Structure formats: C-alpha cells, structure tokens
Amino acid sequence: MRYHVLAADYDGTLATDGRIDPPTIEALRLLKESGRKLVMVTGRELDELLGLVEEPALFDRIVAENGALLYRPETKEEVKLAEAPPPEFAERLVARGVGPISVGRVIVATWEPHESTVLEVVRDMGLELQVIFNKGAVMVLPSGVNKATGLEACLRDMGLSAHNVVGIGDAENDHAFLGSSEAAVAVSNALETLKERADWTTPADHGRGVTQLVRKLLEDDLAELEPKLTRHHVLLGEDDDGEEVRVNPYGLNILVAGTSGGGKSTLTTGLLERLAESRYQFVIVDPEGDYDELELTMKLGDPKNAPTVDEVEELLSRPETPNVSVNMLGIDLKDRPSFSDQLIPRLQDLRAHTGRPHWVVVDEVHHLMPAAWQPAPLVIPKEMRGMLYITVHPDAIAPALLESVDVLLAIGREPEKTIRLFCETAGLPEPEGLEPTELERGETLAWFVKDGRPPFRVKTAPPKIQRRRHSRKYAEGNLGPDRSFYFKGPEEKLNLRAQNLVAFLQLAEGVDDATWEHHLQQGDYATWFREGIKDDDLAAAAEQVAAAAGLSAEESRAKIKEAIDERYTLPAERVTSA
C-alpha cells in the first residue's frame, strides 16, 4: 500500500456550507477501516471547527489555523506549532477599523478588503508575520507557517511520511500542502490554478469528490495516477543520447550485480544519496559492514556488538530517524541468514502500518538469500517490493528472489555475462540485443526487465560526496580468514595473515625484500585491495607502483603505505610505530 494517509481540506472540500454530509462521512469510515489514516488540514480555528464536525474522532489528527495548531481528537490534546502575535496586534487592527476579526490560538483572521490595513499594521509594529488568502479570507500567521508545515509536523507526530500521503483541496491556501504530498488531488469546484497543478481532479465537487477519491484508494491505491508522478522518480544517470534515466521510487525491485571492483558500491551510494535527498527512508542490511562510513545513516551494530531485530525496528519507528544501516559483523557468519530472515518480515510489517522504510537494501545478498534459501513463511520474495539487492554472484541467489527483480544494473567486466547468468538462474528468456559490452568506469548496463527494452548503457550519476572507504573496518577490523591477505613468499614458506590494513603494513615492514617484491609483481596487493578491501582506487595505485621501473623494495613499500594513508585513517599507535 502506497497511500497510508488521506489529508483533506475542510471548507469547500470535505464540507459544503460548513458541514460534512452523511455519504462523505460513510466514505471516510470505509477509508479508516482499510487501515489508512485520516487527517484534516483546515484554516478554521479549532473551537469553531469542533462546533461544526459531529465526529472529530473520525480524524486521526486535525491541523487547524492553516498549519499553526495540531489537535489530537482521541485525547483532545492541542499543540501550538508557532508563537501567536502579541495581543496588541489584534487591538491595533480593531482600532484601525478592521472587522470582523477573530483571534485563535495563533491565527488572526479577517476578510478582504482589509488586507492593506493588515499589512500596514504588520509593518508598523515590525512583526515577522505573513498574510495568506483563502477565498476572501485574510489569515495572518507567523512567517513560514502554512498547511504544508502543519501537515509535516502532524506526520512527524504520527511517525509517517509525506511520501505516503494523498492530499485533496480546493483553494489558494491548499497549494502548499498538496505540493508536499506524494499525490495531489483537487475537487471539481476547486480554483483553476489548483486544478492545473493537481495530479487528478475529481469529476464531482465537495464531499462527493472526496468520496470518489476514497473509492479509488480502496480499489487500487490510485494505481492509475502513477504515470503522472514521474516528478518523484530518482535519477540513475544518462544514456548514450544524453537523456536522463530515472527509476520509480515506489514498488520496484533493483538488482546491482557484477564483478568485484566494478563500482557497485559507488552506484549504490549515489542512488541512496538521491533517495535521501528526496526524503525516502531506507535501511541497509549490511553483512560485512561495508556501509559503516556512509554518512546518510544511523548505525546499528559493529564487529563487537551484534544488532537485534528489536533495535532495528525501534530505531526505524522513530519519526526523527532518517535512514539506518545494520552492521552484521558482530553476528556469527552462519547466523547472518537467520538474522536476515527474522528482520525482513518485521520490516514488511512496519511498512504495512507506516509505509516506511521505503527501501530495503540488502548487500551481499548471495550470502543472506542463497540459491538454496528457504524463506520464512512471512518472507515471500514476490511480495517484497522496494528492495535493492547487491551481489557479485547473481547465479548464487534464490531464483524466486530474482524473478521479482524489475531493474538489473550490471556492473564491471563483461556485464552481458552477468545478465545471462541472471536470466539462466531466474528462468527468464535472454533479452534481445544482448551483446558484448565494455563499460567505462562509472557506467552500467541497465536492463528494465519487464518493459520490453533491450539492455542499454547508462553513465551513472556519481555521489556528490566521496565517502572515505570503510575506514574503521578495513583499517582496524577483522576481515576474517577468507578476506585477509597472506604473505607466503616466492616459495610459500610463510603464512603470515594480515586481517586488516594496519596488520598488512606492520607485516610489510617485517617481511624480507624477496617476499615483498614477489607479491607486488604478482599483483597480489592490487587484487586484495580490489577484492578484499573493495577499493578500486587503492588497487590502481598498487598497480602503478608495481609497474614503476627501478623502485627498490623499500621505495615500493613506502609508496604503498602512502597510498593507504591517503585513503584511510589509521590509529595513532600504528602511525607512531610506522
């Protein structure tokens, strides 16, 4: 379900001549029974409104006074969202002949043609106030307060997101909150300027129009509006013709797959950065701590402390939480798939109630959901939407999961082979036009699996902020036996394990020159940096050192150390000992 909240204006939308008619109330009840929330967003003062609405508790929240006051009908609590003008302001308006005039908790309101006098008094008193118009009404509020800011505060109070809201209104002061909603609807009696900006205008007016909207929500969650919501699509990059390529932020499953060092992390980071900019919430299930240094997220877990499913759910439930990364290094390797199987259903349940997180990112998905994966009963791959999977081995993933993929982004060497492996494993026909493709750095071979287009090259938009590569994990952590570097020497008489970069530099200082040179010329350092450390730039630097003629072992050691120090923050004791 995409739309968890209906946010509706009162006068001219829900109400006709100040009252909501019985058929509209019945439609609102049906909406509530579907599990959705109902929010009224009105310019009216609260006391006046409560005298008109027969069932205030039908609404989960009421945003009154044009965004300045939040009311919780169930508990009858009021929360002022801004400071009221000083009492002298209304007194001066009365003294200047402005009337009728009303004073709410925050709002001061009158009618045209008194707007000029209102503005003069605001100027004379040096107040930071604004005037908002609503079909002849003149509403005075603190600067920056409107229906959009009020709705935002309301959603924060409910732990919900504007990306799961459909808004409906009719007048000038509804522009702001409709613009902040994922989908904007105008009733047929709305001002023409509002209709022009709406995604849909109901055929009927007032409450009858709201009823039509409710019916569409219950029928198919406004699926027919999807083609009009491309403004929300997230940039992937540009095709060979320079045209932007964007992906739908709702309902898609994306797989990023390809060879190690091909740029999967950079592509994923760029996508996540743009999702965060658009305020779509995501959670990263991170088996190896590869996203620990991503500044966009709050962190749970580390190599010494295992995260719990309850902690993840509790953190994501907080309205102030942006995004979360779940580091699973503190969980035993064999237990990580089980942890994932417990976590995913809880995330699905959270989505069912709140719509968040909008995206679930699963790194190294072949470890957590392998080909032999038997998901828990509540984890149904075809029903898992808004998923971003990342892997080196698409053929090692559960076929049922691959069948749910809508967009495949093949990265690295021979991307056409990655697509073939995907098709073979998923039991899908190979796309037409698939041919050998050599990708430049920062490119992907994109295949929109279900729209009939052949795969095409996309130059991906890079992240705006270049993050330091997994500094703590790779510099000081324990990468495990399979990810460590082993100094063996030309005759393999040694077996010295470096479980991180600090250990690597310490061992590099102690091994003999023949051992150091052997691994350098074999390309072993570059391979480890690329595949074990997952740092293409560091690998390229090592390859340059190996190719440089005339370097002594001492000089090449110093250059490799310099390349590592440029990219990673090593602990002070390591720097001292070096």
C-alpha positions in Angstrom: 0.0 0.0 0.0 1.5 3.3 -1.1 -1.0 5.8 0.4 -1.4 5.4 4.1 -2.8 8.9 4.7 -5.6 11.0 3.2 -5.1 14.7 4.1 -8.1 16.7 3.3 -9.1 20.4 3.5 -12.4 21.2 5.2 -14.4 24.0 3.7 -15.1 23.5 0.0 -13.6 20.0 0.1 -14.9 17.8 2.8 -17.7 20.2 3.8 -20.4 22.0 1.9 -21.7 25.1 3.7 -19.7 24.2 6.7 -21.0 20.6 7.1 -19.8 17.2 6.0 -22.7 15.3 4.5 -23.6 11.7 5.6 -22.4 9.9 2.4 -19.0 11.6 2.8 -18.7 10.5 6.4 -19.6 6.9 5.4 -16.8 7.0 2.8 -14.3 8.3 5.4 -15.3 5.4 7.7 -14.6 2.9 5.0 -11.2 4.6 4.4 -10.4 4.2 8.1 -11.4 0.5 8.1 -8.8 -0.1 5.3 -6.1 0.8 7.9 -5.4 4.2 6.4 -5.2 7.4 8.5 -7.3 10.5 8.0 -6.0 14.0 8.6 -8.0 17.2 8.3 -6.0 20.3 7.2 -8.0 23.5 7.6 -7.7 27.2 8.0 -10.5 27.3 10.6 -10.0 27.9 14.3 -10.3 24.9 16.4 -13.2 25.9 18.7 -15.3 26.9 15.7 -14.5 23.7 13.8 -15.4 21.4 16.7 -18.8 23.1 16.8 -19.3 22.0 13.2 -17.8 18.5 13.0 -20.1 15.8 14.5 -17.4 13.2 14.8 -14.0 14.8 15.3 -12.6 11.4 16.4 -13.1 10.1 12.9 -9.9 12.1 12.2 -6.6 10.8 13.5 -5.3 14.4 13.6 -6.6 17.8 12.8 -4.2 20.5 11.6 -6.1 23.8 12.3 -5.4 27.5 11.9 -3.8 27.0 8.5 -0.9 25.0 9.9 -0.4 26.7 13.3 -2.2 24.2 15.5 -2.2 20.4 15.9 -5.1 18.7 17.5 -5.3 15.0 18.6 -9.1 14.3 18.7 -8.8 11.0 20.6 -7.1 12.7 23.6 -8.3 16.2 22.9 -4.7 17.5 23.2 -3.6 20.7 21.4 -0.1 21.5 20.3 0.7 25.0 19.1 3.1 24.9 16.2 4.1 28.5 16.3 4.0 31.6 18.6 1.0 33.8 18.4 1.3 37.5 17.5 1.2 39.8 20.5 -2.3 40.8 21.8 -1.5 44.4 20.7 -1.6 43.3 17.1 -5.3 42.5 17.1 -6.1 45.6 19.2 -4.4 47.8 16.6 -6.4 46.2 13.8 -9.6 46.8 15.7 -8.6 50.4 16.3 -7.9 50.8 12.6 -11.5 49.7 11.8 -10.6 46.1 10.7 -13.6 43.8 11.2 -15.0 41.3 11.6 -11.8 39.9 13.2 -11.2 36.6 15.0 -8.2 35.5 17.1 -7.3 31.8 17.5 -4.6 30.1 19.4 -2.1 31.5 16.9 -4.0 32.8 13.9 -5.5 36.3 13.5 -8.1 36.4 10.7 -10.3 38.9 8.9 -11.7 39.4 5.4 -11.0 41.3 2.3 -10.7 44.3 1.6 -8.7 44.8 4.9 -5.5 43.2 3.7 -3.8 46.5 3.1 -4.5 47.7 6.6 -3.3 44.4 8.0 0.0 44.7 6.1 0.4 48.3 7.3 0.0 47.3 10.9 2.4 44.4 10.5 5.0 46.8 9.1 4.4 49.5 11.7 4.8 47.0 14.6 7.9 45.4 13.0 6.4 41.9 13.2 7.5 38.8 11.3 4.1 37.9 10.1 2.7 36.8 6.7 -0.8 37.1 5.1 -2.4 34.1 3.5 -5.6 34.4 1.4 -8.4 31.8 1.2 -11.4 32.7 -1.0 -11.8 36.2 0.5 -10.5 35.3 4.0 -7.3 37.2 5.2 -5.3 35.0 7.5 -2.3 36.4 9.5 0.3 33.9 10.7 3.9 33.8 11.7 6.3 33.8 8.8 6.8 30.3 7.3 3.7 28.7 8.8 1.2 27.2 6.3 -0.7 24.0 5.7 2.4 22.2 4.5 4.4 22.9 7.6 1.4 21.9 9.8 1.0 18.7 7.9 4.7 17.9 8.2 4.5 18.4 12.0 1.4 16.2 12.0 3.1 13.4 10.1 6.1 13.6 12.3 3.8 13.2 15.3 2.3 10.1 13.7 5.6 8.6 12.6 4.5 8.8 8.9 6.0 10.2 5.7 4.6 12.7 3.2 5.6 10.1 0.5 2.6 8.1 1.7 0.1 10.9 1.6 -2.6 11.9 -0.9 -3.8 15.4 -0.4 -7.1 16.9 -1.6 -8.2 20.6 -1.5 -9.9 23.4 -3.3 -8.4 26.8 -2.6 -5.3 29.1 -2.6 -4.1 28.0 0.8 -4.2 24.4 -0.2 -1.3 24.7 -2.7 1.4 24.3 -0.1 0.2 21.0 1.5 -0.9 19.5 -1.8 2.6 20.2 -3.2 4.2 18.4 -0.2 2.0 15.3 -0.7 3.0 12.4 -2.9 -0.2 12.8 -4.9 -2.3 15.9 -5.2 -6.0 15.9 -5.9 -8.4 18.8 -6.5 -12.2 18.6 -6.2 -14.1 19.8 -9.2 -15.1 23.0 -7.5 -11.5 24.0 -6.8 -9.8 27.1 -8.2 -8.5 26.6 -11.7 -4.9 27.3 -10.6 -5.2 24.4 -8.1 -6.7 22.1 -10.7 -3.8 22.9 -13.1 -1.2 21.7 -10.5 -3.2 18.7 -9.3 -2.4 15.1 -10.4 -6.2 14.5 -10.7 -9.4 16.5 -10.5 -12.4 14.6 -9.2 -15.5 14.7 -11.5 -17.7 15.6 -8.6 -17.5 18.6 -6.2 -17.0 18.9 -2.4 -17.6 15.8 -0.4 -18.8 13.8 -3.4 -15.4 14.4 -4.9 -13.7 13.2 -1.7 -15.9 10.1 -1.9 -14.7 9.4 -5.4 -11.1 9.7 -4.3 -11.7 7.3 -1.4 -13.2 4.8 -3.8 -10.1 4.9 -6.0 -7.9 4.5 -3.0 -9.8 1.4 -1.9 -9.9 0.0 -5.4 -6.3 0.1 -6.5 -4.4 2.5 -4.3 -4.5 5.2 -7.1 -2.5 3.0 -9.5 -3.8 4.9 -12.5 -2.2 8.1 -11.2 1.3 6.5 -11.4 2.1 7.9 -14.9 1.6 11.5 -13.5 4.0 11.0 -10.7 7.3 10.9 -12.6 8.4 14.1 -10.8 9.2 11.7 -7.9 11.4 9.4 -10.0 15.0 9.2 -8.9 17.9 9.9 -11.2 20.1 6.9 -12.2 22.2 8.7 -14.9 22.2 9.4 -18.6 22.0 7.1 -21.6 24.2 7.4 -24.7 22.0 10.1 -26.1 22.4 12.3 -23.0 18.8 11.6 -21.9 18.2 11.2 -18.2 17.4 7.7 -16.9 15.3 7.6 -13.8 13.7 4.9 -11.7 10.4 4.8 -9.9 11.0 5.2 -6.1 8.0 3.1 -5.3 7.3 -0.6 -5.9 10.4 -1.6 -7.9 13.0 -4.2 -7.1 16.5 -3.4 -8.3 19.5 -5.7 -8.5 23.0 -4.3 -8.8 25.3 -7.1 -9.9 28.7 -7.6 -11.4 32.4 -8.3 -10.8 34.3 -7.2 -7.8 35.7 -3.7 -8.1 33.2 -2.8 -10.8 31.7 0.1 -9.0 28.6 -1.4 -7.3 29.3 0.5 -4.1 29.6 3.8 -5.9 26.5 3.3 -7.9 24.5 2.2 -4.8 25.8 5.1 -2.7 24.7 7.6 -5.4 21.2 6.1 -5.6 20.9 6.1 -1.8 22.1 9.7 -1.6 19.4 10.8 -4.1 16.8 8.8 -2.3 17.8 10.6 1.0 17.7 14.0 -0.7 14.1 13.2 -1.7 13.4 12.1 1.9 12.7 8.4 1.0 13.7 6.4 4.0 15.9 3.3 3.6 17.5 0.6 5.7 20.7 -1.2 4.7 21.1 -4.9 5.7 24.9 -4.9 5.7 26.5 -8.3 6.3 30.1 -7.1 6.1 29.9 -3.6 7.4 30.7 -2.1 4.0 28.4 0.9 4.6 29.6 1.8 8.1 31.1 5.1 6.8 28.1 6.2 4.9 27.1 9.5 6.4 23.5 9.2 5.4 22.6 6.6 8.0 22.3 6.0 11.7 24.4 2.9 12.6 23.4 -0.3 14.5 25.9 -3.0 15.3 29.7 -3.3 14.9 32.2 -6.1 15.0 31.9 -6.4 18.7 28.2 -5.7 19.2 25.5 -7.6 17.3 22.4 -5.7 16.4 19.0 -7.0 17.3 15.8 -7.1 15.3 14.0 -5.2 18.0 16.7 -2.4 17.9 16.3 -2.0 14.2 12.5 -1.8 14.4 12.5 0.6 17.3 15.0 2.9 15.6 13.1 2.9 12.3 9.8 3.6 14.2 11.1 6.9 15.5 9.9 9.8 13.2 13.2 11.6 13.6 15.2 8.7 12.2 16.3 9.3 8.7 18.0 6.1 7.4 19.6 3.1 9.2 22.5 0.7 8.3 22.6 -2.6 10.1 26.2 -3.9 10.5 26.1 -7.7 11.0 29.8 -8.2 11.6 29.0 -8.9 15.3 26.8 -11.8 14.2 28.5 -15.2 13.5 28.7 -15.8 9.8 26.5 -18.9 9.9 23.8 -17.0 11.8 23.5 -14.0 9.5 20.9 -15.5 7.1 18.8 -16.4 10.1 19.0 -12.8 11.4 18.0 -11.5 7.9 15.1 -13.9 7.8 13.8 -12.5 11.1 14.5 -8.9 10.2 12.8 -8.8 6.7 9.3 -9.8 8.0 9.5 -7.2 10.7 10.4 -4.6 8.1 7.5 -5.7 5.9 5.1 -5.4 8.9 6.4 -1.9 9.7 5.8 -0.9 6.1 2.3 -2.3 6.2 1.5 0.1 9.1 3.5 3.1 8.2 4.8 2.8 4.6 8.4 3.1 5.9 11.1 2.3 5.3 10.5 3.0 1.6 13.6 0.9 0.6 15.4 -2.1 2.0 18.9 -2.5 0.7 20.5 -6.0 1.1 24.2 -6.1 0.5 26.0 -9.4 -0.4 22.5 -10.8 -0.9 24.0 -14.2 -2.1 25.2 -14.8 1.4 21.8 -14.0 3.0 19.4 -15.4 0.4 21.4 -18.0 -1.5 20.2 -20.4 -4.2 19.0 -22.9 -1.6 17.3 -20.3 0.5 14.1 -21.4 2.2 12.5 -18.2 3.4 10.4 -18.0 6.5 6.6 -18.2 5.8 6.2 -14.4 6.1 9.1 -13.7 3.7 7.5 -14.1 0.2 10.0 -12.8 -2.4 7.4 -11.9 -5.0 5.6 -9.7 -2.4 8.9 -7.9 -1.3 8.9 -4.6 -3.1 11.1 -1.6 -2.7 14.1 -3.9 -2.5 17.7 -3.0 -3.6 19.9 -6.1 -3.8 23.7 -6.1 -4.3 25.8 -9.1 -5.3 28.8 -10.3 -7.2 27.1 -13.6 -8.0 23.5 -13.4 -9.4 23.6 -17.1 -10.1 24.1 -17.8 -6.4 20.8 -16.1 -5.4 17.5 -17.7 -4.8 15.6 -17.9 -8.1 12.3 -16.8 -6.5 14.1 -13.5 -5.5 15.5 -13.0 -9.0 12.0 -13.4 -10.5 10.9 -10.4 -8.5 13.6 -8.1 -10.0 12.3 -5.2 -12.2 15.6 -3.5 -12.9 19.0 -5.2 -13.3 22.1 -2.9 -13.2 25.1 -5.0 -14.5 28.5 -3.6 -13.4 32.1 -4.3 -14.2 33.7 -6.6 -16.7 31.5 -8.5 -19.2 28.2 -7.1 -18.0 26.4 -9.1 -20.7 27.5 -12.3 -19.0 26.0 -11.0 -15.7 22.7 -10.6 -17.5 22.9 -14.1 -19.0 23.6 -15.6 -15.6 20.7 -13.7 -14.1 18.3 -15.0 -16.9 19.5 -18.6 -16.6 19.1 -18.6 -12.8 15.7 -16.8 -12.8 14.4 -18.9 -15.7 13.9 -15.9 -17.9 14.5 -15.5 -21.6 17.6 -13.6 -22.6 16.8 -10.1 -23.7 17.1 -9.3 -27.4 20.1 -7.3 -28.5 22.4 -8.5 -25.7 25.9 -8.3 -27.0 29.5 -7.9 -25.6 29.8 -4.6 -23.9 32.8 -2.9 -22.4 31.9 -0.4 -19.7 33.9 2.6 -18.7 34.3 3.4 -15.1 31.0 4.9 -13.7 28.8 3.1 -16.3 26.3 0.3 -16.0 24.4 -1.9 -18.5 20.8 -1.3 -17.4 18.0 -3.7 -18.2 14.4 -2.8 -17.3 13.4 -6.4 -17.2 9.6 -6.1 -17.7 9.2 -3.2 -20.1 10.5 -4.9 -23.3 13.5 -2.6 -23.9 16.9 -4.3 -24.5 19.7 -3.5 -22.1 21.4 -0.2 -22.6 24.4 1.7 -21.3 23.9 4.3 -18.6 26.6 6.7 -17.3 25.5 6.7 -13.7 25.3 9.9 -11.7 28.1 9.8 -9.0 27.6 10.5 -5.4 28.0 14.2 -4.5 30.2 13.4 -1.5 33.0 11.0 -2.0 33.0 8.9 1.2 36.1 7.5 2.8 36.2 3.8 2.2 35.0 1.8 5.2 37.9 3.2 7.3 37.4 1.6 10.6 36.5 -1.9 9.3 39.4 -2.2 6.8 41.9 -0.3 8.9 41.4 -2.0 12.2 38.7 -4.6 12.0 39.0 -8.4 11.5 38.0 -9.2 7.9 38.0 -12.9 8.5 40.3 -15.7 7.1 38.7 -15.6 3.6 39.1 -11.8 3.2 42.6 -11.5 4.8 45.9 -11.1 3.0 48.6 -13.8 3.4 52.3 -13.1 3.0 53.6 -16.5 1.7 56.7 -15.6 -0.2 58.0 -17.0 -3.6 58.4 -20.5 -2.2 55.4 -20.3 0.1 57.4 -20.9 3.2 55.5 -18.2 5.1 51.8 -18.0 6.1 51.6 -14.5 7.7 48.0 -13.3 7.9 47.0 -9.6 7.7 43.4 -9.3 8.8 43.2 -5.6 8.1 45.3 -2.7 6.7 47.1 -2.0 9.9 48.3 -5.6 10.2 49.2 -5.5 6.5 51.5 -2.5 7.0 53.0 -4.0 10.1 53.8 -7.3 8.4 55.0 -5.5 5.3 57.7 -3.8 7.4 58.9 -7.1 8.7 58.9 -9.4 5.7 62.1 -9.8 3.6 62.5 -7.9 0.4 62.1 -11.1 -1.8 58.7 -11.8 -0.2 57.5 -8.2 -0.6 58.7 -8.0 -4.2 57.1 -11.4 -5.1 53.6 -10.3 -4.1 54.0 -6.9 -5.6 55.0 -8.2 -9.0 52.4 -11.0 -8.9 49.7 -8.3 -8.5 48.6 -9.8 -5.2 48.4 -6.5 -3.3 46.2 -4.9 -6.1 44.0 -8.0 -6.1 43.5 -7.9 -2.3 42.8 -4.2 -2.3 40.2 -4.6 -5.1 38.5 -7.8 -3.9 39.2 -8.0 -0.2 39.2 -4.3 0.7 36.9 -3.4 -2.2 38.8 -0.2 -3.1 39.4 0.2 -6.8 41.4 3.4 -6.4 43.8 1.7 -3.9 44.2 -1.3 -6.3 45.0 1.0 -9.2 47.6 2.8 -7.0 49.2 -0.6 -6.2 49.3 -1.5 -9.9 51.1 1.8 -10.7 53.7 1.1 -8.0 54.2 -2.4 -9.4 54.6 -1.0 -12.9 57.1 1.7 -11.9 60.6 0.8 -13.1 63.7 0.9 -10.9 61.9 1.1 -7.5 63.7 -0.7 -4.6 61.6 -2.8 -2.1 62.0 0.0 0.4 60.7 2.6 -2.0 57.7 0.5 -3.2 56.8 -0.3 0.4 56.8 3.5 1.2 54.6 4.2 -1.9 52.1 1.5 -1.0 51.9 2.8 2.6 51.5 6.4 1.3 48.6 5.2 -0.9 46.9 3.6 2.1 47.4 6.6 4.4 45.9 8.9 1.8 42.6 6.9 1.9 42.3 5.6 5.4 42.6 7.0 8.9 44.9 4.6 10.8 45.0 4.5 14.6 47.6 6.8 16.2 49.7 3.9 17.6 50.0 2.5 14.1 51.2 5.9 12.7 53.7 6.1 15.6 55.1 2.7 15.1 55.5 3.2 11.4 
